[in-house]
Amino acid sequence: MFEGAYAELVKELPDVVARALARISGPGMGWVRVPLGIVFIVGGFLSFLPVLGIELLPLGLLLLAHDIPVLHRPVGTATLWLVQQVRTLKAYARSARNAAKPATH
C-alpha cells in the first residue's frame, strides 16, 4: 500500500521535488532518510516558529515510513487521501479557469 501511495504522490509533485524524493528514496539512503525524517517531525512540532511549518510533520513521516514498516499503512492511507485532495483541487481549479475564459466567436 505504501509503495503505491508514494508512487501516486510523486506523480503530483513538481519535477524538481520528485527527483529529490527519488534520490533520497533509493536503496541505501536510510542513513539519510531516518535522521532527516526525525528532524522534519521535530520541525513540524515547532511550527509556531516563523521558519518552520506544520507541513514538515507529514514529510518527516513519509521519509520514516520507508524504513519503519509499522508506518506503511497509516502513512500510505494518509498519502492516498492527500493525493485525492490534490487531484480534486486541481480539477476544480481547471474547471474554474475554463469557466472564466471568455467565449470566442
KOLLO-281134 format. One record per residue: x, y, z of N, C-alpha, C in turn. Coordinates in Angstrom, 1 decimal, m for minus. Layout:
N
nx;ny;nz;cax;cay;caz;cx;cy;cz
X;Y;Z;X;Y;Z;X;Y;Z
...
END
This chain:
105
nx;ny;nz;cax;cay;caz;cx;cy;cz
0.8;m1.2;0.0;0.0;0.0;0.0;0.9;1.3;0.0
1.9;1.3;0.8;2.7;2.5;0.9;3.4;2.8;m0.4
4.0;1.8;m1.0;4.7;2.0;m2.3;3.8;2.6;m3.4
2.6;2.1;m3.5;1.6;2.6;m4.4;1.2;4.0;m4.1
1.0;4.3;m2.9;0.6;5.6;m2.5;1.7;6.6;m2.7
2.9;6.2;m2.4;4.1;7.0;m2.7;4.3;7.3;m4.2
4.1;6.3;m5.0;4.1;6.5;m6.5;3.1;7.5;m7.0
1.9;7.4;m6.4;0.8;8.3;m6.8;1.2;9.8;m6.4
1.8;9.9;m5.2;2.1;11.2;m4.7;3.2;11.8;m5.6
4.2;11.0;m6.0;5.3;11.5;m6.8;4.7;12.0;m8.2
3.7;11.4;m8.7;3.1;11.9;m10.0;2.5;13.3;m9.9
2.1;13.7;m8.7;1.5;15.0;m8.5;2.5;16.1;m8.1
3.8;15.7;m7.9;4.8;16.7;m7.4;5.5;17.3;m8.6
6.0;18.6;m8.4;6.8;19.2;m9.5;8.1;18.3;m9.7
8.6;18.4;m10.9;9.7;17.5;m11.3;10.9;17.6;m10.3
11.2;18.8;m9.9;12.4;19.0;m9.0;12.2;18.3;m7.7
11.0;18.4;m7.1;10.7;17.7;m5.9;10.7;16.2;m6.1
10.1;15.8;m7.2;10.0;14.3;m7.5;11.4;13.7;m7.6
12.3;14.4;m8.3;13.7;13.9;m8.5;14.4;13.9;m7.1
14.2;14.9;m6.3;14.8;14.9;m5.0;14.3;13.7;m4.1
13.0;13.5;m4.1;12.5;12.4;m3.4;13.0;11.0;m3.9
13.1;10.9;m5.3;13.6;9.7;m5.9;15.0;9.4;m5.4
15.8;10.5;m5.3;17.2;10.3;m4.9;17.3;9.8;m3.5
16.5;10.4;m2.6;16.6;10.1;m1.2;15.9;8.8;m0.9
15.0;8.4;m1.8;14.2;7.1;m1.5;14.9;5.9;m2.0
16.1;6.1;m2.6;16.8;5.0;m3.2;17.3;4.0;m2.1
17.7;2.8;m2.6;18.3;1.9;m1.6;19.6;2.4;m1.0
19.8;2.1;0.2;21.0;2.5;0.9;21.0;3.9;1.4
19.8;4.6;1.2;19.8;6.0;1.7;19.1;6.1;3.0
18.8;5.0;3.7;18.2;5.1;5.0;19.0;5.9;6.0
20.3;5.9;5.9;21.1;6.7;6.8;20.8;8.2;6.7
20.3;8.6;5.5;19.9;10.0;5.3;18.4;10.2;5.7
17.6;9.2;5.3;16.1;9.4;5.4;15.7;9.4;6.9
16.2;8.5;7.7;15.8;8.5;9.1;16.1;9.7;9.9
17.4;10.2;9.9;17.7;11.5;10.6;16.9;12.7;10.0
16.8;12.7;8.7;16.1;13.8;8.1;14.6;13.8;8.5
14.0;12.6;8.5;12.6;12.4;8.9;12.4;12.9;10.3
13.3;12.5;11.2;13.2;12.9;12.6;13.3;14.4;12.7
14.2;15.0;12.0;14.4;16.5;12.0;13.1;17.2;11.5
12.5;16.6;10.4;11.3;17.2;9.9;10.1;17.1;10.9
10.0;16.0;11.6;9.0;15.8;12.5;9.1;16.8;13.7
10.3;16.9;14.2;10.6;17.9;15.3;10.3;19.3;14.8
10.7;19.6;13.5;10.4;20.9;13.0;8.9;21.1;12.8
8.2;20.1;12.5;6.7;20.2;12.4;6.1;20.5;13.7
6.6;20.0;14.8;6.1;20.3;16.1;6.5;21.7;16.6
7.5;22.2;16.0;7.9;23.6;16.3;7.4;24.6;15.3
6.2;24.3;14.7;5.7;25.1;13.6;5.3;26.5;14.1
5.2;26.7;15.4;4.9;28.1;15.8;6.0;29.1;15.6
7.2;28.5;15.3;8.3;29.4;14.9;8.2;29.9;13.5
8.7;31.1;13.2;8.4;31.7;11.9;9.0;30.9;10.7
10.1;30.2;10.9;10.7;29.5;9.7;10.1;28.1;9.5
9.7;27.4;10.5;9.3;26.0;10.4;7.8;26.0;10.2
7.3;25.0;9.5;5.9;24.8;9.3;5.3;23.4;9.6
4.1;23.3;9.8;3.4;22.1;10.1;3.6;21.1;9.0
3.8;21.6;7.7;4.0;20.7;6.6;5.2;19.8;6.7
6.1;20.1;7.6;7.3;19.3;7.8;6.9;17.9;8.5
5.9;17.9;9.3;5.5;16.7;10.0;5.1;15.6;9.1
4.2;15.7;8.1;3.9;14.6;7.2;5.1;14.2;6.3
5.9;15.2;6.0;7.0;14.9;5.2;8.0;14.0;5.9
8.2;14.3;7.2;9.0;13.5;8.1;8.5;12.1;8.2
7.2;12.0;8.4;6.6;10.6;8.5;6.7;9.9;7.2
6.6;10.6;6.1;6.8;9.9;4.8;8.2;9.4;4.6
9.2;10.1;5.0;10.5;9.7;5.0;10.8;8.5;5.9
10.3;8.6;7.1;10.5;7.5;8.1;9.8;6.2;7.6
8.6;6.3;7.0;7.8;5.2;6.6;8.6;4.3;5.6
9.6;4.8;4.9;10.4;4.0;4.0;11.2;2.9;4.8
11.6;3.2;6.0;12.4;2.4;6.8;11.7;1.7;8.0
10.5;2.1;8.3;9.8;1.6;9.5;8.5;1.0;9.0
8.4;m0.3;8.9;7.3;m1.0;8.3;5.9;m0.7;9.0
6.0;m0.5;10.3;4.7;m0.2;11.0;4.0;1.1;10.6
4.8;2.0;9.9;4.2;3.2;9.4;3.7;3.1;8.0
3.9;2.0;7.3;3.4;1.8;6.0;1.9;2.1;5.8
1.1;1.4;6.6;m0.3;1.5;6.4;m0.8;2.9;6.8
m0.6;3.5;7.9;m1.1;4.8;8.2;m0.6;5.9;7.3
0.7;5.8;7.0;1.2;6.9;6.1;0.7;6.6;4.6
0.6;5.4;4.2;0.1;5.1;2.9;m1.4;5.6;2.8
m2.2;5.3;3.8;m3.6;5.8;3.8;m3.7;7.3;3.7
m2.9;8.0;4.6;m2.9;9.4;4.6;m2.4;10.0;3.2
m1.4;9.3;2.7;m0.8;9.8;1.4;m1.9;9.7;0.3
m2.6;8.6;0.2;m3.6;8.4;m0.8;m4.7;9.5;m0.6
m5.1;9.8;0.6;m6.1;10.8;0.9;m5.6;12.1;0.4
m4.3;12.4;0.7;m3.7;13.7;0.2;m3.7;13.8;m1.3
m3.3;12.7;m2.0;m3.3;12.7;m3.4;m4.7;13.0;m4.0
m5.7;12.4;m3.4;m7.1;12.6;m3.9;m7.5;14.0;m3.7
m7.1;14.6;m2.5;m7.5;16.0;m2.3;m6.8;16.9;m3.3
m5.5;16.7;m3.6;m4.8;17.5;m4.6;m5.4;17.4;m6.0
m5.8;16.2;m6.3;m6.4;16.0;m7.7;m7.7;16.6;m7.7
m8.5;16.6;m6.7;m9.8;17.3;m6.7;m9.6;18.8;m6.8
m8.7;19.3;m6.0;m8.4;20.7;m6.1;m7.9;21.2;m7.5
m7.1;20.4;m8.1;m6.6;20.7;m9.5;m7.7;20.7;m10.4
m8.6;19.7;m10.3;m9.8;19.6;m11.2;m10.7;20.8;m11.0
m10.9;21.2;m9.8;m11.7;22.4;m9.5;m11.1;23.6;m10.1
m9.8;23.8;m9.9;m9.1;25.0;m10.5;m9.2;25.0;m12.0
m9.0;23.8;m12.6;m9.0;23.7;m14.0;m10.4;24.1;m14.6
m11.5;23.6;m13.9;m12.8;23.9;m14.4;m13.2;25.4;m14.1
m12.7;26.0;m13.0;m12.9;27.4;m12.8;m12.2;28.2;m13.8
m11.0;27.8;m14.1;m10.2;28.6;m15.1;m10.9;28.5;m16.5
m11.4;27.3;m16.9;m12.1;27.2;m18.1;m13.4;28.0;m18.2
m14.1;28.0;m17.0;m15.4;28.8;m17.0;m15.1;30.3;m17.0
m14.0;30.7;m16.6;m13.7;32.2;m16.6;m13.2;32.7;m18.0
m12.9;31.8;m18.9;m12.4;32.2;m20.2;m13.6;32.8;m21.0
m13.3;33.9;m21.6;m14.4;34.5;m22.5;m14.6;33.6;m23.7
m15.9;33.5;m24.1;m16.2;32.7;m25.2;m15.7;33.4;m26.5
m15.1;32.6;m27.4;m14.6;33.2;m28.6;m15.6;32.8;m29.7
m15.9;33.8;m30.6;m16.9;33.5;m31.6;m16.3;33.4;m33.0
END
